[in-house]
Amino acid sequence: MTESEILDLPAPHTGDLGSEVIKIAPRRRAARLRSAMRRIRAAFTPSDAAWNGAANALIGLWVLIFVVFVWHELVFNFTIEKAIGLLVLFALLAAVSAVLLLLIWLSASLRRKYRAALLLSFPAAALILMGAWLAKGIALGTIVLFAGLSLFFGAGASLLSSREPLRRRIGSLIFFAIGAAVLAASAYGLFKHVADPNPALAAYHLRGQTLDLPDPGKPGPYKVRFLTYGSGNDALRPEYAAGAAVISKPVDALKLDEQWTGMSGWIRTHYWGFGPSAFPVQGRVWMPESGPTAGPFPLVLIVHGNHDMEKFSDSGYAYLGEHLAGQGFIVVSVDENFLNNSTADEINPFNMRSGSENRVRAWLLLEHLVQWRGWNADKASPFFGRVDMDHIGLIGHSRGGEAVAIAAAFNELGRYPDDATMSFPFHFKIGAIAAIAPMDGQYLPRERPNALRDTSYFVIHGSMDGDIPTFKGSSQYSRATFSGPDKGFKASVYVKDANHGQFNTSWGRNDFGLPFKFLLDERPIIDGDAQRRIAKVYLSAFLQSTLMGKTAYRPLFEDARNGAAWLPDDYLINNYSDGATTWLANFEEDIDPSTGSSTGVKIDAQNLSIWKETYIELKQTHLDSEVAVLAWDDRVHKQRAQYSIDLGKTPPGIGAGTDLVFSLSNAGIDTLPDSFHPASAANESETDDERPLDWSIVLADSHGTEAILPLSHDQVLYPQIKGHTRRAAALNGLPPSEIVMRRYHFALKDFVAANPKLDLAGLKQVRFVFDKSPRGAIALDDVGLASGK
């Protein structure tokens, strides 16, 4: 045995020593690299203190949120039903979190305490994120914010408590910096000064020739009496129990309210003391007591929308009830709070009241009218002979705004469309439907959009509505039609910077509840009194025009400038239509863009960059009307663009008393077609929607004589109103603006004044010549010739 074998040493090297050294060197470098990577990984791996700090921060954060939520929901307005609903919801969310955590538990990268923190915090997190999703666009921002809080406080705790060397705390420093940056960016986004999103309207003032009529926003000549009617045994509302001046009869809604079932139905019945087989008929009444006449007076019902059912909403329209009663109406604010949502419903989260109960809201209004018909004929009733049942109006807010339109439809039916075994013996003379920031389409009778026919309709909405951020009422407006000149009118008013809640004094400036209340931007919202002043002026004028025959108020609905002295100095967009119009082009007749709505009408265009007829998508819905989208751009065509409507045979009765009318909106789109990429566009904005648009309106007769007026003869076309309802752009899950149509009105006699040679009896063509703005994009609808008023 050799010495090498005895010592277990390698045999002596007999080859080339230099080549062996070359082979060993790369292995040493690889070993040093692996060692460096291990050191880097160790430096960036959070320490035990970091994990503990993050877990404590996460637990503390959700405990705080839970305490605030419980405090808000239960301490000030406690009911056993809400407490049970909240406990069931948290139990369900905890079970879901347990299932999810089984998957997370498989990951060895999470420390035990942090896994436990996730389990404990998931129910609260899911509740908050579910609310964020329902709050339309806030969910992602909420996740980012909470991640930043966890990183900031977790890493901060690690840095303060750890005694490890700096190289072991580099990861904590990085996570702390990331968390701090997220929190700083969030704070900046939430509290930074926001520039006016509507610079084109910065100098706008409402000026005009106010109608020579009494101000409909001022108190009327009647003294007002207030009383209530109700079941007489309402355990929660004394005004409808011992305080009720008139006792009403309950109604059976079992076939309509399909969501008042199961545990959630039981808990509602326990809270209210009644179920759908005995819904109460209750309301607050303001009625003329003394004044110019003794009546009878038109009857107007007002119905609220969805709010917490424990926070009663019907008292929030006292300002309207008192005002309209002073004008000579009997006004009722209807109690439908028992149809609203509640935290108690969380006992069955899969059967939440989602708006389909609007049919119940509608039906209940008609059941109120049934009892009013009886009281009006009952000599023992304080309402005996006081009610003009031939003139009835309905006003609804939010979900109530959809309900009043459904009620108008139900009123014309003999049977309930979803269950014809239920008869509808209503058939009241409802002459006016008004909607305040309404929902639309939550209930579809037989899956069809609800369309009004020969019933006057008015809708008002605000650009800063944080609850219903899209103008859903414009869809209901679009579906309303009239079969003749004396069948009514429809009108809409869009109010810059008005919100949802201030139309009801018990709802207020903020359209959210906790915990997202602080994320809504209240700064641009107009004063509540000013917002309600607009509502009083328009609702009073609408009801006087439709139910009292005071049609002289109609121009107010065509243009707010006709009531400038009555209204706050604000920008309002009015749209209007009636049955006394010959439609040249409303774009509903076919799919051919070259044909009009009346026989023989032809449409042509030259040098437009975009020309199509289409449904318009709003922020959350569509307009329920087809419009023509027209765009022109001097980078595409140097020649002047124009859009012409040839009348064919001149409609009969055209004269100096006729008006040219149409509805317009800035389309808010790129003026260039998708396939066009001009070299000159590199340093130019592709959309030019920040400046008002103007162009020429040309009328031509059969002799070729033309008369020209600018669009600004009525008003320039302003950009779409932008409304950022959230405090940070990242929280706005919807576009900031949408198409809102404005009514334009040109008296034909003004064209004759511009060129006395124009022969109106031989009118042949209406032409839009886009000669004053180098580019623009518009949505055009409802071009017609209206008989003068």
LINSUL-V114070 format. One record per residue. RES is the residue in three letters. OMEGA is omega in degrees with one decimal (999 if undefined). Layout:
res:RES omega:OMEGA
res:RES omega:OMEGA
This chain:
res:MET omega:-179.1
res:THR omega:178.6
res:GLU omega:179.6
res:SER omega:-179.8
res:GLU omega:179.6
res:ILE omega:-178.9
res:LEU omega:-178.8
res:ASP omega:179.7
res:LEU omega:176.7
res:PRO omega:179.0
res:ALA omega:179.7
res:PRO omega:-179.9
res:HIS omega:-178.5
res:THR omega:-178.0
res:GLY omega:-177.0
res:ASP omega:-178.7
res:LEU omega:-178.2
res:GLY omega:-179.0
res:SER omega:179.2
res:GLU omega:177.5
res:VAL omega:179.8
res:ILE omega:-179.3
res:LYS omega:-176.8
res:ILE omega:-174.1
res:ALA omega:178.9
res:PRO omega:179.9
res:ARG omega:178.3
res:ARG omega:178.7
res:ARG omega:178.8
res:ALA omega:178.9
res:ALA omega:178.6
res:ARG omega:179.7
res:LEU omega:178.8
res:ARG omega:178.9
res:SER omega:178.7
res:ALA omega:178.4
res:MET omega:177.7
res:ARG omega:179.2
res:ARG omega:178.5
res:ILE omega:178.9
res:ARG omega:179.2
res:ALA omega:-179.4
res:ALA omega:-176.3
res:PHE omega:177.6
res:THR omega:-179.6
res:PRO omega:179.0
res:SER omega:176.3
res:ASP omega:179.0
res:ALA omega:178.7
res:ALA omega:177.9
res:TRP omega:179.5
res:ASN omega:179.6
res:GLY omega:179.3
res:ALA omega:179.2
res:ALA omega:179.0
res:ASN omega:178.8
res:ALA omega:-178.6
res:LEU omega:178.8
res:ILE omega:-179.1
res:GLY omega:-180.0
res:LEU omega:-176.6
res:TRP omega:173.7
res:VAL omega:178.2
res:LEU omega:179.7
res:ILE omega:-179.7
res:PHE omega:-179.6
res:VAL omega:179.0
res:VAL omega:-178.7
res:PHE omega:179.6
res:VAL omega:178.4
res:TRP omega:-178.2
res:HIS omega:-173.2
res:GLU omega:-168.7
res:LEU omega:-173.2
res:VAL omega:-175.1
res:PHE omega:-175.8
res:ASN omega:-171.8
res:PHE omega:165.1
res:THR omega:179.3
res:ILE omega:-179.4
res:GLU omega:178.8
res:LYS omega:179.7
res:ALA omega:179.0
res:ILE omega:179.3
res:GLY omega:-179.4
res:LEU omega:179.0
res:LEU omega:179.1
res:VAL omega:179.2
res:LEU omega:-179.3
res:PHE omega:177.8
res:ALA omega:178.7
res:LEU omega:-179.9
res:LEU omega:176.9
res:ALA omega:177.6
res:ALA omega:177.1
res:VAL omega:-179.6
res:SER omega:178.7
res:ALA omega:178.5
res:VAL omega:-179.7
res:LEU omega:-176.7
res:LEU omega:174.1
res:LEU omega:177.5
res:LEU omega:-179.0
res:ILE omega:-176.9
res:TRP omega:-179.6
res:LEU omega:-178.5
res:SER omega:-179.4
res:ALA omega:-177.4
res:SER omega:179.7
res:LEU omega:176.9
res:ARG omega:-172.8
res:ARG omega:-176.8
res:LYS omega:179.9
res:TYR omega:175.8
res:ARG omega:177.7
res:ALA omega:178.6
res:ALA omega:177.5
res:LEU omega:179.8
res:LEU omega:-177.1
res:LEU omega:-174.4
res:SER omega:-173.7
res:PHE omega:-179.9
res:PRO omega:178.7
res:ALA omega:-180.0
res:ALA omega:-179.4
res:ALA omega:178.7
res:LEU omega:-178.7
res:ILE omega:-177.8
res:LEU omega:174.8
res:MET omega:176.1
res:GLY omega:178.3
res:ALA omega:178.0
res:TRP omega:178.0
res:LEU omega:179.4
res:ALA omega:168.9
res:LYS omega:169.3
res:GLY omega:-174.1
res:ILE omega:-171.8
res:ALA omega:-177.2
res:LEU omega:178.4
res:GLY omega:179.0
res:THR omega:178.9
res:ILE omega:180.0
res:VAL omega:-178.5
res:LEU omega:-178.7
res:PHE omega:175.6
res:ALA omega:178.2
res:GLY omega:177.7
res:LEU omega:-179.8
res:SER omega:179.5
res:LEU omega:-175.3
res:PHE omega:-175.8
res:PHE omega:178.2
res:GLY omega:179.6
res:ALA omega:178.2
res:GLY omega:177.2
res:ALA omega:178.8
res:SER omega:-177.4
res:LEU omega:-177.5
res:LEU omega:-172.6
res:SER omega:-173.7
res:SER omega:175.8
res:ARG omega:-179.1
res:GLU omega:178.7
res:PRO omega:-174.9
res:LEU omega:-177.5
res:ARG omega:177.4
res:ARG omega:-176.9
res:ARG omega:179.7
res:ILE omega:178.3
res:GLY omega:178.7
res:SER omega:177.6
res:LEU omega:-179.5
res:ILE omega:-180.0
res:PHE omega:177.1
res:PHE omega:179.5
res:ALA omega:178.1
res:ILE omega:178.8
res:GLY omega:178.9
res:ALA omega:179.3
res:ALA omega:178.7
res:VAL omega:-179.7
res:LEU omega:178.7
res:ALA omega:178.3
res:ALA omega:178.9
res:SER omega:179.0
res:ALA omega:179.0
res:TYR omega:-179.5
res:GLY omega:-176.7
res:LEU omega:-170.7
res:PHE omega:-179.4
res:LYS omega:175.0
res:HIS omega:-178.5
res:VAL omega:177.9
res:ALA omega:179.0
res:ASP omega:-178.4
res:PRO omega:-178.8
res:ASN omega:-175.7
res:PRO omega:-179.6
res:ALA omega:-178.6
res:LEU omega:-175.6
res:ALA omega:-177.5
res:ALA omega:-176.7
res:TYR omega:173.0
res:HIS omega:179.6
res:LEU omega:179.9
res:ARG omega:179.1
res:GLY omega:179.3
res:GLN omega:-177.7
res:THR omega:179.4
res:LEU omega:179.5
res:ASP omega:-177.2
res:LEU omega:176.0
res:PRO omega:178.5
res:ASP omega:-178.6
res:PRO omega:178.3
res:GLY omega:179.1
res:LYS omega:179.1
res:PRO omega:-179.8
res:GLY omega:-172.7
res:PRO omega:-175.2
res:TYR omega:166.3
res:LYS omega:-169.9
res:VAL omega:173.5
res:ARG omega:178.3
res:PHE omega:173.8
res:LEU omega:179.1
res:THR omega:168.6
res:TYR omega:-177.3
res:GLY omega:-174.2
res:SER omega:-177.4
res:GLY omega:-179.1
res:ASN omega:179.2
res:ASP omega:-175.0
res:ALA omega:-175.0
res:LEU omega:-174.0
res:ARG omega:-177.9
res:PRO omega:179.9
res:GLU omega:177.7
res:TYR omega:176.9
res:ALA omega:-179.0
res:ALA omega:-178.2
res:GLY omega:-177.8
res:ALA omega:177.7
res:ALA omega:-179.6
res:VAL omega:178.6
res:ILE omega:-178.9
res:SER omega:179.4
res:LYS omega:176.3
res:PRO omega:-178.4
res:VAL omega:-176.3
res:ASP omega:-178.7
res:ALA omega:-175.6
res:LEU omega:-176.8
res:LYS omega:-178.2
res:LEU omega:-175.6
res:ASP omega:-177.0
res:GLU omega:-177.3
res:GLN omega:177.4
res:TRP omega:-175.2
res:THR omega:174.7
res:GLY omega:-177.4
res:MET omega:179.4
res:SER omega:176.1
res:GLY omega:178.4
res:TRP omega:-176.6
res:ILE omega:174.9
res:ARG omega:179.4
res:THR omega:179.0
res:HIS omega:-178.8
res:TYR omega:-173.5
res:TRP omega:-177.2
res:GLY omega:177.0
res:PHE omega:176.8
res:GLY omega:-174.9
res:PRO omega:176.7
res:SER omega:-178.4
res:ALA omega:175.8
res:PHE omega:179.5
res:PRO omega:174.9
res:VAL omega:-169.6
res:GLN omega:179.9
res:GLY omega:173.6
res:ARG omega:-172.7
res:VAL omega:168.3
res:TRP omega:-176.0
res:MET omega:177.7
res:PRO omega:-179.5
res:GLU omega:177.5
res:SER omega:-177.5
res:GLY omega:-175.6
res:PRO omega:-179.6
res:THR omega:178.7
res:ALA omega:-179.6
res:GLY omega:2.1
res:PRO omega:-174.1
res:PHE omega:174.4
res:PRO omega:-177.6
res:LEU omega:-179.7
res:VAL omega:174.9
res:LEU omega:175.6
res:ILE omega:179.3
res:VAL omega:-179.1
res:HIS omega:176.3
res:GLY omega:-174.3
res:ASN omega:175.0
res:HIS omega:174.5
res:ASP omega:-175.0
res:MET omega:179.4
res:GLU omega:178.2
res:LYS omega:-166.8
res:PHE omega:-171.7
res:SER omega:-169.9
res:ASP omega:179.9
res:SER omega:-174.7
res:GLY omega:179.0
res:TYR omega:177.8
res:ALA omega:-179.5
res:TYR omega:177.2
res:LEU omega:-178.8
res:GLY omega:180.0
res:GLU omega:-177.1
res:HIS omega:-176.8
res:LEU omega:176.1
res:ALA omega:176.1
res:GLY omega:178.2
res:GLN omega:177.9
res:GLY omega:176.7
res:PHE omega:164.7
res:ILE omega:-171.2
res:VAL omega:178.9
res:VAL omega:168.2
res:SER omega:-170.2
res:VAL omega:176.6
res:ASP omega:171.6
res:GLU omega:-177.7
res:ASN omega:-177.8
res:PHE omega:175.5
res:LEU omega:-175.1
res:ASN omega:179.6
res:ASN omega:177.4
res:SER omega:171.9
res:THR omega:177.5
res:ALA omega:179.1
res:ASP omega:-178.4
res:GLU omega:175.6
res:ILE omega:173.7
res:ASN omega:-175.0
res:PRO omega:-177.8
res:PHE omega:179.0
res:ASN omega:180.0
res:MET omega:177.6
res:ARG omega:-168.9
res:SER omega:179.4
res:GLY omega:178.6
res:SER omega:176.8
res:GLU omega:177.4
res:ASN omega:174.7
res:ARG omega:177.5
res:VAL omega:176.6
res:ARG omega:-178.5
res:ALA omega:-178.6
res:TRP omega:179.4
res:LEU omega:177.0
res:LEU omega:179.9
res:LEU omega:175.8
res:GLU omega:171.5
res:HIS omega:-179.9
res:LEU omega:176.8
res:VAL omega:-178.5
res:GLN omega:175.1
res:TRP omega:177.3
res:ARG omega:178.0
res:GLY omega:179.6
res:TRP omega:-179.1
res:ASN omega:179.8
res:ALA omega:-176.2
res:ASP omega:-176.9
res:LYS omega:179.8
res:ALA omega:-176.1
res:SER omega:174.9
res:PRO omega:179.7
res:PHE omega:-175.8
res:PHE omega:175.8
res:GLY omega:-176.7
res:ARG omega:-169.9
res:VAL omega:173.3
res:ASP omega:-176.7
res:MET omega:175.2
res:ASP omega:-178.9
res:HIS omega:-175.4
res:ILE omega:176.3
res:GLY omega:178.0
res:LEU omega:176.6
res:ILE omega:179.0
res:GLY omega:-178.4
res:HIS omega:176.2
res:SER omega:176.4
res:ARG omega:174.3
res:GLY omega:177.4
res:GLY omega:172.4
res:GLU omega:-176.4
res:ALA omega:-177.7
res:VAL omega:176.8
res:ALA omega:176.0
res:ILE omega:178.7
res:ALA omega:178.1
res:ALA omega:178.0
res:ALA omega:178.3
res:PHE omega:-176.8
res:ASN omega:-178.3
res:GLU omega:-175.0
res:LEU omega:173.6
res:GLY omega:-176.8
res:ARG omega:175.0
res:TYR omega:-173.1
res:PRO omega:179.7
res:ASP omega:177.4
res:ASP omega:-172.2
res:ALA omega:173.4
res:THR omega:179.6
res:MET omega:-177.5
res:SER omega:176.4
res:PHE omega:-176.6
res:PRO omega:-171.2
res:PHE omega:176.0
res:HIS omega:175.6
res:PHE omega:179.0
res:LYS omega:-179.7
res:ILE omega:-175.2
res:GLY omega:-176.3
res:ALA omega:175.2
res:ILE omega:179.7
res:ALA omega:-177.9
res:ALA omega:177.9
res:ILE omega:179.8
res:ALA omega:-169.8
res:PRO omega:162.5
res:MET omega:177.1
res:ASP omega:175.2
res:GLY omega:175.5
res:GLN omega:171.6
res:TYR omega:178.5
res:LEU omega:178.1
res:PRO omega:-176.6
res:ARG omega:176.0
res:GLU omega:178.7
res:ARG omega:175.5
res:PRO omega:-178.4
res:ASN omega:-178.8
res:ALA omega:176.1
res:LEU omega:176.9
res:ARG omega:176.8
res:ASP omega:173.1
res:THR omega:-179.1
res:SER omega:-174.5
res:TYR omega:176.8
res:PHE omega:179.3
res:VAL omega:178.5
res:ILE omega:-177.4
res:HIS omega:-179.8
res:GLY omega:-177.8
res:SER omega:179.5
res:MET omega:178.3
res:ASP omega:-178.4
res:GLY omega:-178.9
res:ASP omega:175.8
res:ILE omega:-169.5
res:PRO omega:177.8
res:THR omega:-174.6
res:PHE omega:-177.1
res:LYS omega:-179.5
res:GLY omega:178.1
res:SER omega:175.6
res:SER omega:176.6
res:GLN omega:175.6
res:TYR omega:-177.0
res:SER omega:-176.7
res:ARG omega:-178.0
res:ALA omega:-178.9
res:THR omega:-179.3
res:PHE omega:-175.4
res:SER omega:-179.1
res:GLY omega:-174.1
res:PRO omega:-176.9
res:ASP omega:-175.0
res:LYS omega:176.7
res:GLY omega:180.0
res:PHE omega:174.5
res:LYS omega:-176.1
res:ALA omega:175.5
res:SER omega:176.1
res:VAL omega:177.3
res:TYR omega:-170.9
res:VAL omega:177.7
res:LYS omega:173.3
res:ASP omega:171.5
res:ALA omega:-179.9
res:ASN omega:-176.7
res:HIS omega:-167.4
res:GLY omega:-173.5
res:GLN omega:172.3
res:PHE omega:175.2
res:ASN omega:-172.7
res:THR omega:179.0
res:SER omega:-179.4
res:TRP omega:171.1
res:GLY omega:-171.7
res:ARG omega:-175.1
res:ASN omega:-173.8
res:ASP omega:176.9
res:PHE omega:167.5
res:GLY omega:175.6
res:LEU omega:5.9
res:PRO omega:-173.0
res:PHE omega:-177.3
res:LYS omega:-175.2
res:PHE omega:-178.7
res:LEU omega:176.1
res:LEU omega:-178.6
res:ASP omega:-179.3
res:GLU omega:-172.1
res:ARG omega:-178.0
res:PRO omega:-172.4
res:ILE omega:-178.5
res:ILE omega:179.7
res:ASP omega:-177.3
res:GLY omega:179.3
res:ASP omega:178.6
res:ALA omega:179.2
res:GLN omega:179.4
res:ARG omega:174.9
res:ARG omega:177.8
res:ILE omega:179.8
res:ALA omega:-179.1
res:LYS omega:-179.0
res:VAL omega:-173.9
res:TYR omega:-179.8
res:LEU omega:177.2
res:SER omega:179.5
res:ALA omega:179.7
res:PHE omega:-178.3
res:LEU omega:176.9
res:GLN omega:-179.8
res:SER omega:-173.2
res:THR omega:-174.4
res:LEU omega:180.0
res:MET omega:177.1
res:GLY omega:-179.4
res:LYS omega:-173.6
res:THR omega:179.0
res:ALA omega:178.0
res:TYR omega:-173.6
res:ARG omega:179.0
res:PRO omega:176.7
res:LEU omega:-176.9
res:PHE omega:174.1
res:GLU omega:-174.6
res:ASP omega:-179.6
res:ALA omega:-180.0
res:ARG omega:175.5
res:ASN omega:173.9
res:GLY omega:-173.7
res:ALA omega:-178.4
res:ALA omega:-178.2
res:TRP omega:-168.0
res:LEU omega:171.0
res:PRO omega:-179.8
res:ASP omega:-176.4
res:ASP omega:179.4
res:TYR omega:179.8
res:LEU omega:176.3
res:ILE omega:-179.0
res:ASN omega:167.8
res:ASN omega:-171.3
res:TYR omega:174.5
res:SER omega:175.1
res:ASP omega:-176.8
res:GLY omega:-178.0
res:ALA omega:-176.1
res:THR omega:171.3
res:THR omega:-174.9
res:TRP omega:173.9
res:LEU omega:-179.3
res:ALA omega:169.9
res:ASN omega:168.5
res:PHE omega:179.7
res:GLU omega:-165.1
res:GLU omega:-177.7
res:ASP omega:-179.2
res:ILE omega:-177.9
res:ASP omega:-179.2
res:PRO omega:-176.5
res:SER omega:178.9
res:THR omega:178.2
res:GLY omega:-175.3
res:SER omega:177.1
res:SER omega:-178.8
res:THR omega:176.4
res:GLY omega:-178.9
res:VAL omega:178.5
res:LYS omega:-178.0
res:ILE omega:178.4
res:ASP omega:179.5
res:ALA omega:175.9
res:GLN omega:169.6
res:ASN omega:172.8
res:LEU omega:175.8
res:SER omega:176.2
res:ILE omega:175.2
res:TRP omega:177.5
res:LYS omega:172.5
res:GLU omega:-170.5
res:THR omega:166.1
res:TYR omega:-179.6
res:ILE omega:174.0
res:GLU omega:173.9
res:LEU omega:-177.8
res:LYS omega:-175.6
res:GLN omega:-175.0
res:THR omega:174.4
res:HIS omega:-170.2
res:LEU omega:-175.0
res:ASP omega:176.5
res:SER omega:174.4
res:GLU omega:179.7
res:VAL omega:172.3
res:ALA omega:175.2
res:VAL omega:-176.6
res:LEU omega:175.6
res:ALA omega:175.6
res:TRP omega:-175.6
res:ASP omega:-177.0
res:ASP omega:176.1
res:ARG omega:178.9
res:VAL omega:179.4
res:HIS omega:176.4
res:LYS omega:179.0
res:GLN omega:-176.4
res:ARG omega:178.4
res:ALA omega:176.2
res:GLN omega:-178.8
res:TYR omega:-172.2
res:SER omega:176.7
res:ILE omega:178.7
res:ASP omega:-172.2
res:LEU omega:-171.0
res:GLY omega:176.1
res:LYS omega:-179.2
res:THR omega:178.1
res:PRO omega:179.6
res:PRO omega:174.2
res:GLY omega:179.7
res:ILE omega:-179.8
res:GLY omega:-176.2
res:ALA omega:178.8
res:GLY omega:-178.9
res:THR omega:178.8
res:ASP omega:167.5
res:LEU omega:-178.2
res:VAL omega:173.2
res:PHE omega:178.8
res:SER omega:-174.7
res:LEU omega:165.8
res:SER omega:167.2
res:ASN omega:-175.8
res:ALA omega:178.3
res:GLY omega:-178.6
res:ILE omega:175.2
res:ASP omega:-179.4
res:THR omega:179.5
res:LEU omega:172.2
res:PRO omega:-175.0
res:ASP omega:-174.3
res:SER omega:-173.8
res:PHE omega:-178.8
res:HIS omega:-177.3
res:PRO omega:179.2
res:ALA omega:-177.2
res:SER omega:-175.8
res:ALA omega:-173.8
res:ALA omega:-177.4
res:ASN omega:-179.0
res:GLU omega:173.0
res:SER omega:-177.7
res:GLU omega:175.9
res:THR omega:-177.9
res:ASP omega:-173.8
res:ASP omega:179.8
res:GLU omega:179.2
res:ARG omega:177.0
res:PRO omega:179.1
res:LEU omega:175.6
res:ASP omega:175.1
res:TRP omega:-176.9
res:SER omega:172.6
res:ILE omega:-175.0
res:VAL omega:170.3
res:LEU omega:179.3
res:ALA omega:178.1
res:ASP omega:-175.9
res:SER omega:178.6
res:HIS omega:-177.6
res:GLY omega:178.1
res:THR omega:-177.7
res:GLU omega:172.2
res:ALA omega:-171.4
res:ILE omega:169.9
res:LEU omega:176.1
res:PRO omega:174.1
res:LEU omega:-178.8
res:SER omega:170.8
res:HIS omega:169.9
res:ASP omega:176.9
res:GLN omega:173.3
res:VAL omega:177.2
res:LEU omega:-178.9
res:TYR omega:175.3
res:PRO omega:174.5
res:GLN omega:177.2
res:ILE omega:176.9
res:LYS omega:178.8
res:GLY omega:178.4
res:HIS omega:-174.5
res:THR omega:179.1
res:ARG omega:-176.2
res:ARG omega:-179.4
res:ALA omega:-177.6
res:ALA omega:-178.4
res:ALA omega:-179.5
res:LEU omega:178.4
res:ASN omega:-177.8
res:GLY omega:-178.1
res:LEU omega:174.8
res:PRO omega:-177.9
res:PRO omega:-177.2
res:SER omega:179.4
res:GLU omega:178.5
res:ILE omega:172.6
res:VAL omega:-173.3
res:MET omega:176.0
res:ARG omega:178.9
res:ARG omega:173.0
res:TYR omega:-170.3
res:HIS omega:178.4
res:PHE omega:174.4
res:ALA omega:-179.5
res:LEU omega:178.4
res:LYS omega:176.6
res:ASP omega:174.1
res:PHE omega:177.6
res:VAL omega:176.9
res:ALA omega:178.2
res:ALA omega:176.5
res:ASN omega:-176.3
res:PRO omega:-179.9
res:LYS omega:-179.0
res:LEU omega:-179.1
res:ASP omega:-177.4
res:LEU omega:179.3
res:ALA omega:178.5
res:GLY omega:-179.0
res:LEU omega:-174.5
res:LYS omega:-172.9
res:GLN omega:169.0
res:VAL omega:-173.5
res:ARG omega:171.3
res:PHE omega:179.3
res:VAL omega:-172.9
res:PHE omega:-169.9
res:ASP omega:-174.2
res:LYS omega:176.8
res:SER omega:-175.1
res:PRO omega:177.9
res:ARG omega:179.6
res:GLY omega:178.5
res:ALA omega:-175.2
res:ILE omega:168.0
res:ALA omega:-175.6
res:LEU omega:179.7
res:ASP omega:169.0
res:ASP omega:174.5
res:VAL omega:-177.1
res:GLY omega:176.5
res:LEU omega:-175.2
res:ALA omega:175.5
res:SER omega:-178.0
res:GLY omega:-177.6
res:LYS omega:999
